[in-house]
Amino acid sequence: MLPSLLELTLENCQLENIYPFLQYANFTSLQVLNLAGNDFVSELPSWLFNLSCDISHIDLSQNRINSQLPERFPNFRSIQTLFLSDNYLKGPIPNWLGQLEELKELDLSHNSFSGPIPEGLGNLSSLINLILESNELNGNLPDNLGHLFNLETLAVSKNSLTGIVSERNLRSLTNLKSFSLGSPALVYDFDPEWVPPFQLVSISLGYVRDKLPAWLFTQSSLTDLKILDSTASFEPLDKFWNFATQLEYFVLVNNTINGDISNVLLSSKLVWLDSNNLRGGMPRISPEVRVLRIYNNSLSGSISPLLCDNMKNKSNLVYLGMGYNHFSGELTDCWNNWKSLVLIDFGYNNLTGNIPHSMGSLSNLRFVYLESNKLFGEVPFSLKNCQNLWILDIGDNNLSGVIPSWWGQSVRGLKLRSNQFSGNIPTQLCQLGSLMVMDFASNRLSGPIPNCLHNFTAMLFSNASTYKVGFTVQSPDFSVSIACGIRMFIKGKELNRVYLMNDIDLSNNNLSGSVPLEIYMLTGLQSLNLSHNQLMGTIPQEIGNLKQLEAIDLSRNQFSGEIPVSLSALHYLSVLNLSFNNLMGKIPSGTQLGSTDLSYIGNSDLCGPPLTKICPQDEKSHNITKPVREEDDDDDKSEVYSWFYMGMGIGFAVGFWGVFGTILFNRRCRHVYFRFLHRMYDFVIRKMTSIY
């Protein structure tokens, strides 16, 4: 079967299994096998390594394969590329990889391989790309990797390598273009006078101590620089910032670099400077910057110098992220010339004032994060023009007025919690079929919950594996994918913004009336919080339709009636709070429902485990069975006594007739017996006479 097939490509086909019957196929001519980007949840079948002597390309990357590579040498004499990245492969990297003489590209990254890097890999003289990053490899970096003269990419970062790395490991790699290294126990020990024989295009260094390698500044062709998790000195800072102007991708994350950057010119297309010790005001940026993100630093002052000064020729900026800093002043109204912006993030600062009307001119805007500031006033009507808006997070401010009803159909997440919004929840929100997160908690909302929430069609589907959102910043010479999300409060914990879940949170308001049955039609709902309101009515059996529910909080309301048995069928449910209501009856049994009594306190008419209060029907049963047990005990005792007295009577009769019968019917015994009595009589008379 298929003896002439040269190429089999089933990439991104959502396959769930590497079909076993393929081992019987005749793939003797196969040269290319590409099964990347599927959903294989299985072990790697052994027959896969015996397909054809002529196979030159295998790509099984981006699956969920969870086995080890075979120990024996496969039939891969002609293989040139082997891509197994982004799986769950484990165990040691087999030594036979060092015998694949034709191998040019080997990518085992983002797996769980352990043990040392095999020395045999240093024998692969044809190797161009060696990518082993993001595994659990240990030991030293083999010296003979430095003999791979054709090597252009060496990526071994994010492992547990030890030992010393110096120019000895790199001095013969004349063609090296991309280098990635970084493990907590690795020590960099480069000669400060060493000049490498290569010119890198990309470098990523992690866990650098003391000083940055001096040879780094000799790399005039470098366009991509990442320095991560390092305590190294970046002095002199002027030299470093000037060197950074040649970069297109500039990433500094979790380092100890400090200093005022208000006069620094940033010109890279991507600038990502998270979790450092940078301070001062907003930096200057060139028109080439597309992504600017400086999270979790100590920047302060006004944001106006960036937004309002010299605004011309700065419309290329797509991503502006300045969250977790100390910016103050107003969120300035200078947004008109930033038409390319897709994401704005000034969350967790000290900004005040109104949300500016000019934000409504940003027709490409999809993600707005302004949470945890001191903003006040109403949400501007101009945001209605942002019809592409996906996520709006303005929680934890002092915003007021009614909740707007004019949102665009693209909205997936609305987080308005912890403000001063009042009035009813507008029924127009029910038209937002894409909405997945509705968080209006801790406001002053009143009135009923709309009975049209079943129109949230996105909440009809399960997102148990989470729904990722984001966008790609792309141009002819530049491309980067950025994941987005929303910070949510689920199961009493704050989850980071990396995904969306189906979540409705209306807690801590003044909502009244009963919960509409339509809300129980949202079968993909994962979290429901209606606590601390004035809601009433019963909890219907239809709540059992919410099969994906992981957390539900209905506490501090006026719900009455019994807890529906259908709750016990919610297998994903891990957080349940029905406390302080007017519920009654027996708590249904179920592992999800009986974990703690705190879920039920404040309901005086509830009974049964985990509460200590015994239900009336159980108490009645207990009382009925108890007297029966006592009566049975009395009957048992009476029977024992009857047999005891009966035994005494029989024993007396047997003893009496045993003695009297012998005297009565045996003459000799009778004479002996009466002679004994006569002697006893004489003995007693003599004793009595001697006493008196």
matplotlib code that plots the C-alpha trace (Angstrom):
import matplotlib.pyplot as plt

x = [0.0, 1.3, 4.8, 5.4, 4.4, 7.1, 5.5, 2.8, 1.7, -1.2, -0.2, -2.8, -5.5, -6.7, -5.9, -6.1, -4.2, -1.3, -3.3, -1.7, -2.8, -0.3, 2.5, 1.2, 1.4, 4.2, 6.1, 9.3, 9.7, 8.6, 10.9, 8.8, 6.5, 4.8, 2.3, 2.9, 0.3, -2.2, -3.4, -1.8, -2.2, -0.2, 3.1, 5.4, 4.8, 8.0, 7.2, 7.4, 11.2, 11.3, 9.3, 11.9, 15.7, 15.2, 13.2, 14.8, 12.3, 10.2, 8.1, 6.0, 6.2, 3.4, 1.6, 1.2, 3.3, 4.4, 6.9, 10.6, 12.7, 13.7, 17.0, 18.0, 19.3, 16.5, 16.6, 17.3, 20.5, 19.3, 17.5, 18.3, 15.7, 14.1, 11.6, 10.0, 9.5, 6.5, 5.6, 5.8, 8.8, 10.9, 13.9, 17.5, 18.4, 19.5, 23.1, 22.1, 21.3, 25.0, 25.2, 22.8, 25.6, 23.3, 21.4, 21.3, 18.5, 17.5, 14.8, 13.9, 12.9, 10.0, 9.9, 10.9, 14.2, 16.6, 20.1, 23.2, 23.6, 25.1, 28.7, 27.9, 26.0, 29.4, 30.1, 27.3, 29.5, 26.6, 24.5, 23.3, 20.6, 20.7, 17.8, 17.5, 16.1, 13.3, 14.0, 15.4, 18.9, 21.8, 25.6, 28.1, 27.8, 29.9, 33.2, 33.0, 29.8, 32.4, 33.7, 30.5, 31.9, 28.6, 26.5, 24.4, 21.9, 22.8, 19.9, 20.3, 18.7, 16.1, 17.7, 19.6, 23.1, 26.1, 29.8, 31.6, 31.0, 33.9, 35.3, 36.5, 33.0, 32.4, 35.7, 35.4, 31.8, 32.6, 29.1, 27.1, 24.2, 21.9, 22.9, 20.7, 22.1, 21.0, 20.7, 20.9, 24.0, 26.0, 28.9, 30.0, 33.8, 34.8, 38.0, 37.2, 39.6, 38.1, 36.6, 34.4, 35.0, 31.2, 28.7, 25.4, 22.0, 20.2, 21.3, 19.5, 21.4, 20.0, 21.3, 24.3, 26.2, 28.7, 29.1, 27.7, 30.3, 32.5, 32.3, 28.6, 29.4, 31.4, 28.3, 27.5, 25.0, 22.9, 19.2, 17.6, 18.8, 17.2, 18.7, 16.7, 16.9, 20.3, 22.0, 24.8, 25.9, 24.9, 27.4, 28.2, 24.5, 25.1, 27.1, 24.4, 21.5, 23.4, 24.2, 20.4, 19.5, 20.7, 18.2, 14.9, 13.9, 14.9, 13.9, 15.1, 13.0, 13.6, 17.1, 18.7, 19.4, 18.4, 18.6, 16.5, 15.3, 13.4, 16.1, 16.7, 15.7, 14.1, 14.1, 13.6, 10.4, 9.8, 10.7, 9.9, 11.4, 9.4, 10.3, 13.5, 14.5, 14.0, 12.9, 12.2, 9.5, 8.3, 11.1, 11.5, 10.6, 11.3, 8.6, 9.9, 8.6, 5.6, 5.5, 6.4, 6.0, 7.6, 5.7, 6.5, 9.2, 9.4, 8.5, 6.6, 5.3, 2.9, 2.3, 1.9, 5.5, 5.1, 1.6, 1.3, 4.8, 6.0, 3.1, 3.8, 5.2, 4.4, 1.3, 3.1, 2.7, 0.4, 1.0, 1.4, 1.8, 2.9, 1.2, 2.4, 4.3, 3.8, 2.4, 0.2, -1.8, -4.6, -4.9, -4.2, -6.5, -3.9, -4.8, -6.0, -2.7, -2.1, -4.5, -2.6, -3.0, -4.6, -3.7, -3.5, -2.4, -1.9, -3.3, -2.1, -0.8, -2.1, -3.8, -6.7, -9.4, -11.8, -11.3, -10.5, -13.0, -10.2, -9.7, -12.9, -11.0, -8.9, -10.8, -8.3, -8.5, -9.2, -7.8, -8.0, -6.6, -7.0, -7.8, -6.6, -6.2, -8.1, -10.2, -13.6, -16.6, -18.6, -17.5, -17.3, -19.9, -17.1, -15.9, -18.9, -16.8, -14.4, -16.4, -13.4, -13.1, -12.6, -11.7, -12.3, -10.9, -11.7, -12.2, -11.0, -11.5, -14.1, -16.1, -19.9, -23.1, -25.0, -23.4, -23.3, -25.6, -23.9, -21.0, -19.9, -20.7, -17.0, -16.8, -15.5, -14.8, -16.2, -14.7, -16.3, -16.0, -15.2, -16.6, -19.6, -21.9, -25.6, -29.0, -30.1, -28.1, -29.1, -31.0, -29.1, -26.1, -27.9, -27.1, -23.4, -23.2, -19.4, -19.3, -17.4, -16.6, -19.2, -17.7, -19.8, -19.1, -18.9, -20.9, -24.3, -26.4, -30.1, -33.1, -33.5, -31.0, -32.1, -33.9, -32.1, -28.6, -29.1, -28.2, -24.6, -23.9, -20.2, -21.1, -23.0, -19.7, -17.1, -13.8, -12.4, -9.0, -9.4, -9.9, -6.8, -7.1, -4.4, -3.2, -0.2, 1.8, 3.1, 4.9, 7.0, 10.1, 8.6, 6.2, 5.3, 2.3, 1.0, -1.3, -3.9, -6.7, -8.3, -7.5, -10.4, -11.5, -12.3, -12.6, -11.6, -8.3, -7.1, -6.1, -3.5, -4.4, -3.5, -6.9, -10.6, -13.1, -16.9, -17.6, -20.5, -19.8, -22.6, -21.7, -21.8, -24.6, -28.3, -29.8, -33.3, -35.9, -35.3, -32.6, -34.0, -34.1, -32.4, -29.0, -29.1, -29.1, -25.5, -24.1, -20.5, -20.5, -17.5, -17.9, -21.1, -21.0, -24.3, -23.4, -24.2, -27.3, -31.1, -32.0, -34.8, -36.7, -35.6, -32.5, -34.0, -33.0, -32.0, -28.7, -27.6, -27.4, -24.2, -22.0, -18.8, -19.3, -16.2, -17.3, -20.7, -21.3, -24.9, -24.2, -25.7, -29.0, -32.6, -32.8, -35.3, -36.4, -34.3, -30.9, -31.5, -30.1, -28.8, -26.0, -24.3, -23.9, -21.6, -18.3, -16.0, -17.5, -14.8, -16.1, -19.6, -21.0, -24.7, -24.2, -26.5, -29.7, -33.1, -32.5, -34.1, -34.1, -31.4, -28.1, -27.8, -25.0, -22.1, -18.4, -18.7, -21.3, -20.1, -16.6, -17.1, -19.9, -18.8, -20.7, -24.0, -23.8, -26.5, -29.3, -31.0, -33.3, -30.6, -29.5, -27.4, -23.7, -21.4, -23.6, -23.9, -27.7, -29.6, -32.5, -36.0, -36.4, -33.1, -33.8, -37.2, -35.6, -33.0, -35.7, -37.7, -34.9, -33.6, -36.6, -36.7, -33.1, -34.0, -37.0, -34.8, -32.3, -35.0, -36.3, -32.8, -32.3, -35.7, -34.8, -31.4, -33.1, -35.8, -33.1, -31.2, -34.2, -35.1, -31.6, -31.8, -35.1, -33.7, -30.5, -32.4, -34.6, -31.7, -29.8, -32.8, -33.7, -30.1, -29.7, -33.3, -33.9, -30.7, -31.8, -35.3, -34.6, -31.2, -31.6, -27.8, -27.4, -30.5, -29.1, -25.7, -27.5, -29.7, -26.7, -24.8, -27.7, -27.9, -24.1, -24.4, -27.3, -25.2, -22.3, -24.4, -26.1, -22.7, -21.4, -24.4, -24.2, -20.5, -21.2, -24.0]
y = [0.0, 3.4, 2.2, 5.2, 7.9, 10.4, 12.9, 12.6, 16.0, 16.1, 19.3, 21.0, 18.5, 18.1, 14.4, 12.7, 9.5, 8.2, 5.4, 2.0, 0.4, 2.7, 0.3, -2.0, 0.6, 0.3, 3.5, 2.3, 5.4, 8.0, 11.0, 13.6, 12.9, 16.0, 15.4, 18.7, 20.7, 17.9, 16.6, 13.3, 12.1, 8.9, 7.3, 7.5, 4.2, 2.3, 1.6, 5.3, 4.9, 2.2, 3.7, 4.1, 4.2, 7.3, 9.4, 12.9, 15.0, 14.1, 16.8, 15.7, 19.1, 20.8, 17.6, 16.0, 12.9, 11.6, 8.8, 8.3, 8.1, 4.5, 3.3, 1.3, 3.0, 3.6, 3.2, 6.9, 6.9, 9.8, 11.9, 15.6, 17.3, 16.0, 18.2, 16.9, 20.2, 21.1, 17.7, 15.8, 13.6, 12.5, 10.5, 10.9, 12.1, 8.8, 8.4, 7.2, 10.8, 11.3, 8.7, 10.5, 11.7, 13.6, 15.4, 19.2, 20.3, 18.9, 20.5, 18.8, 22.0, 22.4, 18.8, 17.1, 15.5, 14.9, 13.8, 15.2, 16.5, 13.5, 13.9, 12.2, 15.3, 16.9, 14.4, 15.7, 17.7, 18.6, 20.0, 23.6, 24.1, 22.4, 23.5, 21.9, 24.7, 24.4, 20.9, 19.4, 18.7, 18.8, 18.4, 20.5, 21.9, 19.4, 20.9, 19.1, 21.1, 23.8, 21.7, 21.9, 24.3, 24.5, 25.3, 28.5, 28.0, 26.8, 27.0, 25.3, 27.9, 27.1, 23.8, 22.8, 22.9, 23.4, 24.2, 27.0, 28.5, 30.4, 31.2, 27.6, 26.5, 29.0, 29.9, 27.5, 28.3, 30.7, 30.4, 30.9, 33.3, 32.6, 31.7, 31.0, 30.0, 30.4, 28.1, 29.1, 27.1, 28.1, 30.4, 32.8, 33.2, 34.9, 36.7, 40.4, 40.8, 37.9, 38.8, 36.0, 34.7, 35.1, 37.9, 37.0, 38.1, 36.9, 36.2, 35.3, 35.2, 34.2, 34.2, 36.4, 37.5, 40.3, 41.8, 41.3, 39.6, 42.2, 40.5, 41.2, 44.8, 43.6, 42.1, 44.8, 42.6, 41.9, 42.6, 40.5, 40.7, 39.1, 39.2, 37.4, 36.8, 38.4, 40.3, 41.5, 45.1, 46.9, 49.7, 51.9, 52.5, 55.1, 52.5, 49.9, 52.1, 53.3, 49.7, 48.9, 51.4, 48.9, 46.3, 45.3, 43.0, 44.3, 42.2, 42.8, 40.8, 40.4, 42.0, 44.4, 47.1, 50.5, 54.1, 57.0, 56.3, 59.5, 60.7, 57.3, 56.9, 53.5, 52.7, 48.9, 47.6, 45.6, 46.9, 44.6, 45.7, 43.9, 43.6, 45.6, 48.5, 51.2, 54.6, 58.2, 59.3, 58.1, 57.4, 58.8, 56.5, 56.6, 56.1, 52.6, 51.3, 49.0, 47.3, 49.2, 47.4, 48.5, 46.6, 46.4, 49.0, 52.3, 54.7, 57.8, 61.2, 62.2, 60.2, 63.4, 63.7, 60.5, 61.0, 64.7, 66.0, 65.5, 63.2, 63.4, 60.3, 58.1, 56.4, 53.0, 52.1, 49.1, 48.0, 50.5, 48.7, 50.6, 48.7, 48.2, 51.5, 54.8, 57.1, 59.9, 62.8, 62.5, 60.0, 62.7, 63.5, 63.2, 59.9, 61.2, 60.6, 57.1, 55.4, 52.1, 51.3, 47.9, 47.6, 50.2, 49.1, 51.6, 49.3, 49.4, 53.0, 56.2, 57.9, 60.2, 62.1, 60.9, 58.4, 60.7, 61.1, 60.9, 57.2, 56.7, 57.8, 54.6, 52.4, 49.5, 49.4, 45.9, 45.7, 48.4, 47.8, 50.8, 48.8, 49.8, 53.5, 56.5, 57.3, 58.9, 60.1, 58.1, 55.9, 58.2, 57.6, 58.0, 54.4, 53.3, 54.0, 51.2, 48.5, 46.1, 46.3, 42.8, 43.4, 46.4, 46.3, 49.4, 47.7, 49.1, 52.8, 55.4, 55.4, 56.1, 56.5, 53.7, 50.8, 51.7, 49.7, 50.5, 48.0, 46.5, 43.0, 41.9, 42.4, 39.2, 40.6, 43.5, 44.0, 46.9, 45.6, 47.8, 51.1, 53.2, 52.2, 52.3, 51.6, 48.4, 46.0, 47.0, 44.4, 45.5, 43.6, 40.4, 41.2, 40.6, 37.0, 36.9, 37.9, 35.4, 37.5, 39.8, 41.1, 43.8, 42.9, 45.5, 48.3, 49.8, 48.0, 47.3, 45.8, 42.3, 40.2, 40.4, 37.2, 37.3, 36.2, 33.0, 35.0, 35.0, 32.3, 32.1, 30.9, 27.9, 26.2, 24.8, 26.5, 24.2, 24.4, 28.2, 30.5, 32.3, 35.7, 37.9, 39.4, 39.5, 42.6, 42.0, 43.8, 42.6, 42.4, 42.0, 39.6, 39.0, 37.2, 38.6, 36.8, 38.7, 38.0, 39.5, 39.3, 37.4, 36.4, 32.7, 30.3, 33.2, 33.7, 36.3, 34.6, 36.3, 37.6, 34.7, 33.5, 33.9, 31.7, 31.8, 33.9, 35.9, 37.9, 40.2, 39.9, 42.7, 44.8, 45.4, 43.1, 41.8, 39.4, 35.8, 34.4, 34.0, 30.4, 31.5, 31.8, 28.0, 27.5, 28.8, 25.2, 26.4, 28.6, 27.9, 30.4, 32.1, 34.5, 36.2, 36.6, 39.6, 40.7, 40.6, 37.8, 35.4, 32.4, 28.8, 27.2, 25.2, 21.7, 23.3, 24.3, 20.8, 21.8, 23.8, 20.8, 22.9, 24.9, 25.0, 27.6, 28.9, 31.4, 32.3, 33.3, 36.3, 36.4, 35.3, 32.0, 29.6, 26.0, 22.9, 22.5, 20.7, 17.2, 18.0, 20.1, 16.8, 15.9, 18.8, 16.9, 19.9, 21.9, 22.6, 25.8, 26.0, 28.7, 28.8, 30.3, 32.8, 32.2, 30.7, 27.2, 24.2, 20.5, 17.9, 18.7, 16.3, 13.8, 14.2, 14.7, 18.3, 19.2, 17.7, 19.1, 21.8, 23.2, 26.7, 26.4, 26.1, 28.1, 30.7, 28.5, 27.4, 24.9, 23.0, 19.6, 16.6, 16.3, 18.2, 20.0, 18.5, 19.0, 15.8, 15.9, 15.1, 12.0, 10.7, 11.5, 9.7, 6.6, 6.8, 6.9, 4.1, 1.7, 2.4, 0.9, -2.1, -2.8, -2.4, -4.8, -7.3, -7.0, -7.6, -10.6, -12.0, -11.5, -13.1, -16.1, -16.5, -16.3, -18.9, -21.3, -20.5, -21.3, -24.3, -25.6, -25.0, -27.0, -29.9, -29.9, -29.9, -32.8, -34.8, -34.2, -35.0, -38.2, -39.2, -39.2, -40.0, -42.7, -44.5, -44.5, -45.5, -48.5, -49.8, -51.4, -51.5, -47.8, -47.0, -48.6, -46.8, -43.5, -43.8, -45.0, -41.9, -39.7, -41.4, -40.9, -37.2, -36.8, -38.4, -36.1, -32.9, -34.0, -34.5, -31.1, -29.4, -31.1, -30.2, -26.5, -26.2]
z = [0.0, -1.1, -2.1, -4.3, -1.8, -1.3, 1.0, 3.7, 5.2, 7.7, 9.5, 11.7, 11.0, 14.6, 14.5, 17.9, 17.2, 15.2, 13.7, 14.5, 11.2, 9.4, 10.5, 7.8, 5.1, 2.6, 3.0, 1.4, -0.7, 1.9, 2.2, 4.1, 7.1, 8.5, 11.3, 13.2, 15.0, 15.7, 19.1, 19.5, 23.1, 22.9, 23.0, 20.0, 18.0, 17.4, 13.8, 13.1, 13.2, 10.6, 7.8, 5.1, 4.6, 2.4, 4.8, 5.1, 7.0, 10.1, 11.8, 14.8, 16.7, 18.5, 19.6, 23.0, 22.5, 25.9, 25.5, 25.3, 22.2, 21.4, 22.6, 19.5, 16.4, 13.9, 10.1, 9.5, 7.4, 5.2, 7.6, 7.5, 9.7, 12.9, 14.6, 17.8, 19.7, 21.9, 23.1, 26.4, 25.4, 28.4, 29.4, 28.1, 24.6, 23.0, 21.8, 18.4, 17.4, 17.2, 14.4, 12.0, 9.7, 7.3, 10.1, 9.5, 11.9, 15.3, 17.4, 20.7, 22.5, 24.9, 26.1, 29.3, 28.2, 31.1, 31.7, 30.0, 26.4, 24.6, 23.6, 20.3, 19.1, 18.6, 15.8, 13.6, 11.2, 9.0, 11.8, 11.2, 13.9, 17.3, 19.5, 22.9, 25.0, 27.6, 28.8, 32.0, 30.7, 33.2, 33.3, 31.4, 27.9, 25.9, 24.6, 21.3, 20.3, 19.6, 16.8, 14.7, 12.1, 10.2, 13.2, 12.8, 15.7, 19.2, 21.7, 25.1, 27.4, 30.1, 31.3, 34.4, 32.9, 35.2, 34.8, 33.1, 29.7, 28.1, 24.7, 24.5, 23.9, 21.0, 19.4, 16.5, 15.6, 12.8, 11.2, 14.4, 13.9, 16.8, 20.4, 23.4, 26.8, 30.4, 33.4, 37.1, 37.9, 34.8, 35.1, 32.4, 32.3, 29.1, 28.5, 28.4, 25.5, 23.4, 20.0, 18.6, 15.0, 14.4, 14.1, 15.7, 14.6, 17.7, 21.3, 24.5, 27.7, 31.1, 34.7, 33.9, 37.0, 37.6, 34.1, 30.7, 28.4, 26.8, 23.4, 23.3, 22.2, 19.2, 17.6, 15.1, 13.2, 16.2, 15.8, 18.5, 22.1, 25.2, 28.6, 31.3, 35.1, 35.4, 38.2, 36.0, 35.9, 32.7, 33.3, 31.7, 30.9, 28.2, 26.2, 26.7, 25.7, 22.6, 21.7, 22.0, 19.2, 16.6, 17.7, 16.2, 19.1, 22.5, 25.5, 29.1, 31.7, 35.4, 35.6, 38.0, 35.4, 36.9, 36.1, 34.7, 31.2, 30.6, 28.2, 26.6, 22.9, 22.2, 18.5, 18.3, 16.6, 19.8, 23.2, 26.1, 29.4, 32.2, 35.8, 36.0, 38.2, 35.6, 36.9, 35.7, 33.3, 30.0, 27.5, 24.1, 21.2, 17.5, 14.8, 14.2, 17.5, 17.1, 20.5, 23.7, 27.0, 30.2, 32.9, 36.6, 37.0, 38.9, 36.2, 37.4, 36.5, 33.7, 30.5, 28.5, 27.4, 25.3, 24.1, 23.5, 22.6, 19.0, 18.1, 14.4, 12.7, 15.7, 14.4, 14.0, 17.6, 18.0, 21.6, 24.5, 27.8, 30.9, 33.6, 37.2, 37.5, 39.4, 36.7, 38.0, 36.6, 34.1, 31.3, 28.8, 25.9, 23.1, 21.5, 18.1, 16.3, 17.5, 15.1, 14.9, 18.5, 19.2, 22.9, 25.6, 29.1, 32.0, 34.7, 38.2, 38.3, 40.0, 37.1, 37.8, 35.8, 33.2, 30.4, 27.5, 24.7, 22.1, 22.8, 20.8, 17.7, 17.8, 15.4, 15.6, 19.4, 20.7, 24.3, 26.9, 30.4, 32.8, 36.0, 39.5, 39.0, 40.4, 37.3, 37.8, 35.8, 33.2, 30.4, 27.4, 24.7, 22.1, 22.9, 20.9, 17.8, 18.9, 17.2, 17.2, 21.0, 22.5, 26.1, 28.4, 31.9, 33.9, 37.3, 40.6, 39.9, 40.9, 37.7, 38.0, 36.0, 34.4, 32.5, 28.8, 26.5, 23.2, 23.1, 19.8, 18.9, 19.1, 22.9, 24.7, 28.1, 30.2, 33.6, 35.5, 39.0, 42.1, 40.8, 41.5, 38.6, 39.4, 37.9, 36.2, 34.1, 30.5, 28.6, 25.4, 26.7, 25.8, 22.2, 22.8, 21.6, 21.9, 25.5, 27.8, 30.8, 32.5, 35.7, 37.3, 40.9, 43.7, 42.3, 43.1, 40.6, 41.4, 39.8, 38.4, 36.4, 32.7, 31.6, 28.2, 29.2, 27.3, 24.2, 25.3, 22.7, 23.5, 27.0, 25.5, 24.7, 27.0, 27.3, 30.0, 28.3, 28.3, 25.3, 24.3, 22.6, 21.2, 18.0, 15.6, 14.9, 11.4, 8.6, 5.7, 7.9, 11.4, 13.0, 16.7, 18.3, 21.5, 23.9, 25.8, 28.3, 31.4, 35.1, 36.7, 40.2, 40.1, 43.1, 45.4, 43.6, 41.0, 37.8, 35.5, 32.1, 29.8, 28.8, 29.1, 30.9, 30.8, 33.9, 35.2, 38.4, 39.7, 43.4, 45.9, 44.4, 45.2, 42.6, 43.5, 42.2, 41.2, 39.1, 35.6, 34.4, 31.2, 33.0, 33.6, 29.8, 29.5, 29.5, 29.0, 32.0, 34.3, 37.1, 38.5, 41.4, 42.5, 46.2, 48.4, 46.7, 47.5, 45.2, 46.2, 45.0, 44.8, 43.2, 40.4, 39.3, 36.0, 37.6, 36.9, 33.2, 33.9, 33.5, 33.1, 36.3, 38.5, 41.0, 42.2, 44.9, 45.9, 49.4, 51.3, 49.5, 50.3, 48.4, 49.9, 49.4, 49.1, 47.5, 44.2, 43.9, 40.4, 42.0, 43.0, 39.3, 38.6, 38.4, 37.8, 40.7, 43.3, 45.0, 46.3, 48.7, 49.6, 53.1, 54.7, 52.8, 53.8, 52.4, 54.0, 54.0, 53.6, 51.9, 48.9, 49.0, 46.7, 46.9, 45.7, 48.2, 51.4, 51.6, 54.3, 56.5, 55.7, 52.4, 54.3, 57.5, 58.1, 56.8, 60.0, 58.4, 56.5, 57.9, 57.2, 56.5, 56.6, 59.1, 62.6, 62.6, 62.0, 59.6, 61.1, 58.9, 60.1, 63.7, 63.5, 62.1, 64.8, 67.5, 66.1, 65.9, 69.4, 71.5, 69.3, 70.2, 74.0, 73.7, 71.9, 74.7, 77.4, 75.5, 75.3, 79.1, 79.9, 77.8, 79.6, 83.1, 82.0, 81.1, 84.3, 86.6, 84.6, 85.0, 88.8, 89.0, 87.0, 89.0, 92.3, 91.1, 89.9, 93.1, 95.3, 93.6, 93.3, 97.1, 98.3, 95.7, 96.7, 100.4, 99.6, 97.3, 98.7, 102.1, 103.0, 102.1, 104.1, 107.3, 106.8, 106.3, 109.5, 111.5, 110.4, 111.5, 114.9, 115.6, 114.6, 117.0, 119.9, 119.1, 119.2, 122.6, 124.2, 123.0, 124.3, 127.7, 128.2, 127.5, 130.0]

ax = plt.figure().add_subplot(projection="3d")
ax.plot(x, y, z, "-o")
ax.set_aspect("equal")
plt.show()
